[in-house]
Amino acid sequence: MTSRKSVLVLGGSSDIGRAAARAFARAGYDVGLAGRDVTALEPDAADLRARYSVDVGVHRFDVLDTASFEGFVGSLPALPDVVISIVGLLGTQESAQSDLAQATTIMRSNYEGPSLILGLFAEKFLGRGSGTLVGVSSVAGDRGRASNYVYGSAKAGFSAFLSGLRARASRGGVHVVTVKPGFVRTRMTEGMKLIGPLTVEAPVVGDAILAAVQNKTDVVYVSGKWRLVMLIIKTLPEAVFKKLKF
């Protein structure tokens, strides 16, 4: 059996998930990659094994299938040291405004599922007395905007959940990290007009997650510029804010 620490990446086939897995493998962690399509995870798992000589497992996980969560956790070969939730769905605001099924999927993918699975792992970690949980949220949750309030509201709920869980879990030796990447150049944002100075690459987010775990940071804005931007946005009076077109 290995004595290395282990990390489980939920959403392991996403660009940020792959970057996080590589950052932790480079640091010597054994890795578990979880996602809906196990076949899609295999090439990355093989690459991590060959490149970093760590153990890598793949697991099927569907964030919308909440009934399967307890079975999923119970099926893991061992309880990991770190769990990172990167799952989520951007969707489109226009569709979500009139399509209740689309709005429901966005909300469940970004709030309900991630919160429930991390909450379940929190109970296991508290029972053990150690562990780190990482939730990748979004600056979109800092204040609702007309252009993406369905997605933003789900991320706001997730951030609030992580904040409360962090306060409770810290008393039992468990650390909870909230990561707010801002604009990231990934497949999910392909075609979007991104602001260059506020945009980072996926590996930067992966490295930031690893650093947050190692340094026991609570809330991380991957680009420090976003912390200032969102501070300004959050302090704007509502009468002014609702007139802005963004």
C-alpha positions in Angstrom: 0.0 0.0 0.0 1.2 3.5 -0.8 1.9 6.0 2.0 1.3 9.0 -0.3 -1.5 11.4 0.3 -4.4 11.1 -2.1 -6.8 13.5 -3.9 -10.1 12.8 -5.6 -11.1 15.2 -8.4 -14.8 15.4 -9.1 -15.1 16.6 -12.7 -11.8 15.1 -13.7 -12.3 15.4 -17.4 -12.8 19.1 -17.4 -9.9 21.4 -18.3 -9.6 22.7 -14.7 -10.0 19.1 -13.3 -7.2 17.9 -15.5 -5.0 20.8 -14.5 -5.7 20.2 -10.8 -5.0 16.4 -11.1 -1.7 17.2 -12.8 -0.7 19.7 -10.1 -1.4 17.3 -7.3 0.3 14.3 -9.1 3.4 16.5 -9.6 3.3 17.1 -5.9 3.3 13.4 -5.2 -0.4 12.7 -4.5 -2.1 9.6 -5.7 -5.1 10.7 -7.8 -8.7 9.6 -8.3 -10.4 11.0 -11.4 -14.2 11.0 -11.3 -16.7 11.9 -14.0 -19.7 10.6 -16.0 -17.6 9.1 -18.7 -15.0 6.8 -17.3 -13.6 6.0 -20.7 -12.8 9.7 -21.2 -10.8 9.7 -18.0 -8.6 6.7 -18.9 -6.1 8.6 -21.2 -5.4 11.2 -18.5 -5.1 8.5 -15.9 -2.5 6.7 -18.0 -0.6 10.0 -18.6 -0.4 10.8 -14.9 0.8 7.3 -14.0 3.5 7.5 -16.7 4.6 11.0 -16.0 4.6 11.2 -12.2 4.7 7.5 -11.1 1.7 7.8 -8.8 -1.4 5.6 -8.5 -4.4 6.8 -10.5 -7.9 5.4 -10.3 -11.0 6.3 -12.4 -14.5 6.4 -11.0 -17.9 7.1 -12.5 -19.6 10.1 -10.9 -22.7 12.0 -12.0 -23.4 15.1 -10.0 -27.1 15.0 -10.9 -27.6 11.5 -9.6 -27.7 12.5 -5.9 -29.2 9.1 -5.0 -25.9 7.4 -6.0 -23.7 9.6 -3.8 -23.6 7.4 -0.7 -22.8 4.3 -2.9 -20.1 6.3 -4.8 -18.3 7.3 -1.6 -18.7 3.8 -0.2 -17.2 2.2 -3.4 -13.9 4.2 -3.2 -10.9 2.0 -2.3 -10.0 4.4 0.5 -11.1 7.7 1.9 -9.0 10.4 0.2 -7.1 13.2 1.9 -8.4 15.9 -0.4 -11.6 16.1 -2.4 -12.0 18.7 -5.1 -15.4 19.5 -6.7 -14.9 21.1 -10.1 -18.2 19.9 -11.6 -20.5 22.6 -13.0 -22.5 23.8 -16.0 -22.4 27.3 -17.4 -25.5 26.9 -19.7 -27.0 30.0 -21.2 -29.0 32.6 -19.4 -31.3 33.1 -22.4 -32.4 29.4 -22.4 -32.7 29.2 -18.6 -35.0 32.2 -18.5 -37.8 30.3 -20.3 -36.7 26.6 -20.1 -37.3 25.4 -16.6 -35.5 22.1 -17.3 -32.4 24.0 -18.4 -32.6 26.3 -15.3 -33.0 23.3 -13.1 -30.0 21.5 -14.6 -27.8 24.6 -14.1 -28.9 25.1 -10.5 -28.5 21.4 -9.6 -25.1 21.1 -11.4 -23.6 24.1 -9.7 -25.2 24.1 -6.3 -27.3 21.0 -5.2 -25.0 18.3 -6.4 -21.6 19.8 -5.4 -22.9 20.8 -2.0 -24.4 17.5 -1.2 -21.4 15.4 -2.2 -18.9 17.7 -0.4 -21.3 17.6 2.6 -21.2 13.8 2.6 -17.4 13.8 2.4 -17.3 16.3 5.2 -19.1 13.9 7.5 -16.6 11.2 6.7 -13.6 13.5 7.2 -15.0 14.8 10.5 -15.3 11.2 11.7 -11.7 10.7 10.8 -10.6 14.1 12.2 -8.7 15.3 9.1 -9.1 16.1 5.4 -9.5 19.0 3.0 -12.5 19.8 0.8 -12.2 22.2 -2.1 -15.2 23.7 -4.0 -14.6 25.6 -7.2 -17.2 28.3 -7.2 -17.2 31.5 -9.2 -17.0 35.3 -9.0 -20.4 35.2 -10.7 -21.8 34.3 -7.3 -20.6 37.5 -5.7 -23.5 39.5 -7.1 -26.3 38.6 -9.4 -25.9 40.1 -12.9 -28.6 40.3 -15.6 -26.5 38.3 -18.0 -26.0 35.2 -15.9 -28.1 35.3 -12.8 -29.3 31.7 -13.0 -25.7 30.4 -13.0 -24.6 33.1 -10.6 -27.3 32.4 -8.1 -26.3 28.7 -8.0 -22.7 29.6 -7.5 -23.7 32.1 -4.8 -25.5 29.3 -3.0 -22.5 27.0 -3.3 -20.2 29.7 -1.9 -22.5 30.2 1.0 -22.7 26.5 1.7 -18.9 26.2 1.6 -18.6 29.2 4.0 -20.9 27.6 6.6 -19.3 24.2 6.1 -15.9 25.7 6.6 -16.9 27.3 9.9 -18.3 24.0 11.2 -15.7 21.7 9.9 -12.8 23.7 11.1 -13.7 22.7 14.7 -13.2 19.1 13.7 -9.8 19.3 11.9 -11.2 19.6 8.4 -10.3 22.4 6.1 -12.7 23.8 3.4 -11.5 25.9 0.5 -13.6 28.1 -1.8 -11.9 28.8 -5.1 -13.1 31.6 -7.4 -11.3 31.4 -10.7 -12.8 34.3 -12.7 -12.4 34.0 -16.5 -10.5 30.8 -17.5 -9.6 29.9 -21.0 -11.3 26.4 -21.3 -13.6 24.4 -23.5 -16.5 25.7 -21.4 -15.7 29.4 -22.2 -14.8 28.8 -25.9 -16.5 31.4 -28.0 -17.0 33.8 -25.1 -15.5 37.3 -25.1 -13.0 37.1 -22.3 -11.2 40.1 -20.8 -7.5 39.4 -21.3 -6.1 40.9 -18.1 -8.7 39.1 -16.1 -8.3 35.7 -17.8 -6.1 32.8 -16.7 -5.2 29.4 -18.1 -6.4 26.2 -16.5 -3.0 25.2 -15.2 -2.9 28.4 -13.2 -6.1 27.4 -11.5 -4.7 23.9 -10.8 -1.6 25.3 -9.2 -3.7 27.8 -7.1 -5.9 24.9 -5.8 -2.8 23.0 -4.7 -1.3 26.1 -3.0 -4.6 26.7 -1.2 -4.6 23.2 0.2 -1.0 23.3 1.2 -1.3 26.8 2.8 -4.8 26.2 4.3 -6.2 29.2 2.6 -10.0 29.7 3.0 -11.1 31.7 0.0 -9.0 32.1 -3.2 -9.5 34.5 -6.0 -7.2 32.9 -8.6 -6.4 36.3 -10.1 -6.0 38.9 -7.4 -7.5 41.5 -9.8 -10.9 39.8 -9.4 -10.9 40.5 -5.7 -10.7 44.2 -6.3 -13.2 44.1 -9.2 -15.8 42.2 -7.2 -15.3 44.5 -4.2 -16.2 47.5 -6.4 -19.1 45.6 -8.0 -20.5 44.5 -4.6 -20.4 48.0 -3.2 -22.3 49.7 -6.0 -25.8 50.9 -5.0 -28.6 48.8 -6.4 -30.0 51.8 -8.2 -26.7 52.1 -10.1 -26.0 48.4 -10.5 -29.3 47.5 -12.2 -28.6 50.0 -14.9 -25.3 48.4 -15.9 -25.3 46.3 -19.0 -23.2 43.3 -18.2 
